[in-house]
Amino acid sequence: MLSLAGISYRYAGYAKPVLHDIDLTLADGEIVGVVGANEAGKSTLCLVASGLAPGSIGGALTGGGLTIDGEAMAGKPLHEFATRVGIGFQNPATQLSGVTGSVFEEVALGPMNLGLRRRETVERVKAALATLGIEDLAEREPRRLSGGQGQLVVLASLLAMRPAHLVLDEPTAQLDPEGTRLVGEALRGLAATGTALLIAEHKTDLLDGLCSRVVVLDGGRIVADGPTRAVLDDPSLVDRGVDPPARVRLARALGAVGLDPSVLS
Amino acid sequence: MTEVRLEDVGFVYPDGTRALADVDLAFAPGESVAIVGQNGSGKSTLVRHLNGLLRPTEGRVLHDGEDVAGRRVAALASRVGIVFQNPDRQIFAGKVRDEVTFGPRMLGRSEAEAATAGAAALDIVGLSESMDANPYDLGYSRRKLLAIASVLAMDTPVLVLDEPTTGQDARGIARVQTVLANVIGDGRTVIAISHDMRFVAESFARVVVMGDGRVLLDGSPAEVFAESAWPVLASTYLEPPYAARVGARLSLGSTPTETALVEALRARA
């Protein structure tokens, strides 16, 4: 279980918090989507939920705290977070280590740093690459990958760490539909093993089929939290700067010209 | 105005990876073209040939009929401006103002001309109020818009954008669409790489589909997203936009955009 209770957070050097009174609990195996306009606080929420903020990047929780599997994480050193909650950044270029010569090594870096035996590391790397259908990238240079390939490699690195829970900031932003589908399947598989997943995304079509619950952020506050359909079908979503899924948008467009939206289903 | 042509272009990276094969494409002045295809299909490699950042290992790249093989990137940059996928590989200045005027200054424009061009570009992308900000204090989506403005300010006849809508929310995508409509309205050529099929169908007159370094399809959104082309799209792991899928299911013909679908349903009602 991943739980944020009453969290407010401000970045280092800033007087005002960018997250306010965030109450959000993810049960084991639950996939929760986070939507909101740009600069609503989605990426900051990801950093806080994974312990990187304030643990690594500084700033301060001005209220509340993070609890993982019943343990309060305040003041814990970063390595304590490493196996409990993984984070995938928006931009793969900021996450790839830059110190490895092949994708295989890149994905092995995390497990090796956990001190795992070589055989176990190799098994985990192979399994992670296979899950995302990128075995053929194993020998490629990480720097020579396309944006979408980089995003899959970053996710493979996270899968190989086998974190108890996972936070992802726009995991499919640079992916083609096939990559997006593979990521969706991998995440469903991961959730089925009890991992709680928090996913910030602009692609509401992806969240529509993946999440049991969706949270809406606006101005650093949670303004809606409920079952996926109820949240994504809510007309106020548009006013929050969030594009609803295609099925919702099209049904409204048909309704607006007096046509029956039921032809869509 | 510049016509850009790729003549039987092939490209193999030094490590032996083949990224392009037999690419034969012409982009006429004023055209708006989207390039789509699976990750690693050669899209980014292709656009890097347009301004000489990469040189073909086979075939030729021509600007207005002239082979650009002997021309330096600096010379070609005044004709073809490229906005990269990752704004952080492009942005370097400490102030937004300096970032957007860098391009025009490098092209030899005066300080005053560069300032005017920079201000106009920031206005188009909606960043006028951030003129004195540090680019790294802007969120990802605004850094991305800044990267677009920096290239817009160079006023190149050809504008190339690699994944302009990634990381953008609904308003950001609408902003990018407005920028493109502006540039196209000026008679400039726009070429964009995208995975967002709805954006592609709505914003471009022509769509080039790539797979394994080759051109698989080249036509209007209605042609490329027509049901008959779906097997080819599937071969490069692309899905037609939602509106096209609904239109086909309801036997309405090719309806690549939501507007086209609503129109077709109205016509039938």
Interface residues (C-beta under 8 A of the other chain):
Chain A: G36 A37 N38 E39 S43 Q90 N91 A93 T94 R140 E141 R144 L145 S146 G147 G148 Q149 L152 E170 A173 Q174 L175 D176 P177 E178 G179 H202 D205 V238 G241 V242 D243 A246 R247 R249 L250 A253 L254 V257 L259 V263 L264
Chain B: Y13 D15 T17 G37 Q38 N39 G40 K43 S44 Q85 N86 D88 R89 G139 Y140 S141 R142 E163 T166 G167 Q168 D169 A170 R171 G172 I173 H195 M197 R198 Y237 L238 E239 P241 Y242 A243 V246 L250 E258 L261 V262 L265 R266 A269
